Structures are given as structure tokens and as C-alpha cells.
Amino acid sequence: MNNNRFSYTLIISENDIDTLNHVNNVTYLHWVQNAAQKHWSKLSNTAIDDKYVWVVIRHEIDYFLPAVLNDVITVITYIGDSYGVKSERFVEIKKDDKLLAKAKTIWCLLDKKSMKPVKVPSEIMNLLLSNKA
């Protein structure tokens, strides 16, 4: 898989299941955040990580099909548009070829020292653009 997309696979455990015997919606959000963090750690470097940090300002998740105990799930993420202090990230959660859920997250770049929003600098913008789906 190229840098445009990042994915990981997991098996649904008892900790993921809610009282309705399917994966809890909060667990999907956890997978969305994990996908972003794992992909960013692949793309970024220490120099960038020492200066900047991303924070979530919006999550949108659509649920289509349930996942249940012992299902094998693939979480796929890719970068959308980046503008000003923000960057879009998309996540698809699948079982085989079936789309279980999809998410769009808006991330905001902060200066790590001041913890204030900062316009995405060219070094990061180039990274994001070269890895855009």
C-alpha cells in the first residue's frame, strides 16, 4: 500500500462489544483516531513532531452494518483537503468488502509550545498533498 492510504487489521474482542452484542460506537471512534495517529507517525518525523501537534475539532461517523465478536476488520484512512489550520482525514471501516462505517475528521494543527492554531506550513502541506488520496 502506498503513502496515500494506510490500513490496519484487527479482530473484534469482547471489550469491543456492547449490550446489543455488536461493536459499540465509541469503539469505532477509537479506531478512527488510531488510524490517523498510525498513519501520521508513518508520514511525519521527529523535527515536525517536536514543533506541531494535531487535535480533532470535528468527527462525523456514518454506520452502515454492525461488527460482532471475532469479526476481522480492516480500518483504512486517507487524507482529504488541507487548508489554513485544518486538514480533512477520511476513514473506512470494512469487513471483507462490506463497508461497516465511514468517518470524516477535521484536524487542526497547533504549535506545540503555545498550543495555538497555526497555518499548516509548507513542510507539512507538501507531506499532506503528496499523500492525498
C-alpha positions as CSV (number, residue, x, y, z in Angstrom):
1,M,0.0,0.0,0.0
2,N,1.3,3.5,-0.9
3,N,1.5,6.5,1.4
4,N,-1.9,7.8,0.1
5,R,-3.6,5.2,2.2
6,F,-2.9,3.5,5.4
7,S,-4.7,0.5,6.9
8,Y,-4.5,-1.9,9.7
9,T,-6.5,-5.1,10.6
10,L,-7.9,-6.1,13.9
11,I,-10.1,-8.9,15.4
12,I,-13.2,-7.8,17.4
13,S,-12.8,-8.8,21.0
14,E,-15.2,-8.9,23.9
15,N,-14.0,-5.5,25.1
16,D,-15.4,-4.0,21.8
17,I,-18.9,-5.4,22.2
18,D,-21.8,-3.5,23.9
19,T,-25.1,-4.7,25.4
20,L,-26.6,-5.1,21.9
21,N,-23.9,-7.7,21.1
22,H,-22.2,-5.6,18.4
23,V,-19.3,-3.2,18.4
24,N,-20.0,-0.1,20.4
25,N,-20.0,3.3,18.6
26,V,-17.3,4.6,20.9
27,T,-15.0,1.8,19.7
28,Y,-15.4,2.9,16.1
29,L,-14.3,6.4,17.1
30,H,-11.2,4.8,18.8
31,W,-10.4,3.1,15.6
32,V,-10.7,6.3,13.6
33,Q,-8.3,8.1,16.0
34,N,-5.9,5.1,15.9
35,A,-5.8,5.1,12.1
36,A,-5.0,8.8,12.0
37,Q,-2.3,8.5,14.6
38,K,-0.7,5.4,13.0
39,H,-0.7,7.0,9.5
40,W,0.7,10.3,10.8
41,S,3.5,8.5,12.6
42,K,4.4,6.9,9.3
43,L,4.4,10.2,7.4
44,S,5.9,12.5,10.0
45,N,9.3,12.9,11.6
46,T,10.8,14.0,14.9
47,A,11.5,17.5,13.7
48,I,7.9,18.1,12.8
49,D,6.5,16.3,15.9
50,D,8.7,18.5,18.1
51,K,7.1,21.6,16.7
52,Y,3.5,20.7,16.0
53,V,0.6,18.6,17.2
54,W,-2.8,17.8,15.6
55,V,-6.1,18.0,17.5
56,V,-9.6,16.9,16.4
57,I,-12.2,19.7,16.0
58,R,-14.9,17.6,14.3
59,H,-15.8,13.9,13.8
60,E,-18.6,12.7,11.5
61,I,-19.3,9.0,11.5
62,D,-21.9,7.1,9.5
63,Y,-22.7,3.5,10.5
64,F,-24.0,1.0,7.9
65,L,-23.5,-2.5,9.2
66,P,-22.7,-4.0,12.6
67,A,-19.5,-5.7,13.5
68,V,-19.6,-8.6,16.0
69,L,-17.3,-10.7,18.2
70,N,-14.4,-12.3,16.3
71,D,-15.0,-10.4,13.0
72,V,-11.8,-9.4,11.2
73,I,-12.0,-5.7,10.5
74,T,-9.8,-3.5,8.2
75,V,-9.5,0.2,9.1
76,I,-8.4,2.3,6.1
77,T,-7.5,6.0,6.2
78,Y,-6.5,8.7,3.7
79,I,-6.0,12.4,3.7
80,G,-8.5,14.9,2.1
81,D,-8.2,18.6,1.6
82,S,-5.9,20.7,3.8
83,Y,-6.4,24.4,4.2
84,G,-5.4,27.1,6.7
85,V,-5.0,25.5,10.0
86,K,-7.1,22.4,9.1
87,S,-6.8,19.1,7.4
88,E,-9.5,16.5,6.5
89,R,-9.0,12.8,7.1
90,F,-11.3,10.0,5.9
91,V,-11.6,6.5,7.4
92,E,-13.4,3.5,6.1
93,I,-14.0,0.5,8.4
94,K,-14.7,-2.7,6.5
95,K,-15.3,-6.4,6.9
96,D,-14.2,-8.1,3.8
97,D,-15.6,-5.9,1.0
98,K,-18.5,-4.6,3.1
99,L,-18.4,-1.0,4.4
100,L,-19.4,-1.1,8.1
101,A,-18.8,2.6,8.8
102,K,-17.1,5.7,7.4
103,A,-15.8,8.8,9.1
104,K,-14.6,12.3,8.2
105,T,-12.5,14.0,10.8
106,I,-11.3,17.6,10.7
107,W,-7.9,18.1,12.4
108,C,-6.4,21.4,13.5
109,L,-2.7,22.0,13.6
110,L,-1.3,23.5,16.8
111,D,2.1,25.0,17.6
112,K,3.3,22.5,20.3
113,K,4.7,25.2,22.6
114,S,1.9,27.7,22.5
115,M,-0.9,25.2,21.8
116,K,-2.5,27.7,19.5
117,P,-3.7,27.0,15.9
118,V,-1.1,27.6,13.3
119,K,-1.4,27.7,9.5
120,V,-0.2,24.4,8.1
121,P,3.4,25.2,7.0
122,S,4.7,24.2,3.6
123,E,6.8,21.3,5.0
124,I,3.6,19.7,6.3
125,M,1.4,20.8,3.4
126,N,3.8,19.2,1.0
127,L,3.6,16.0,3.0
128,L,-0.2,16.1,3.1
129,L,-0.5,16.9,-0.6
130,S,1.9,14.2,-1.7
131,N,-0.1,11.7,0.3
132,K,-3.6,12.9,-0.6
133,A,-5.9,10.2,-2.0
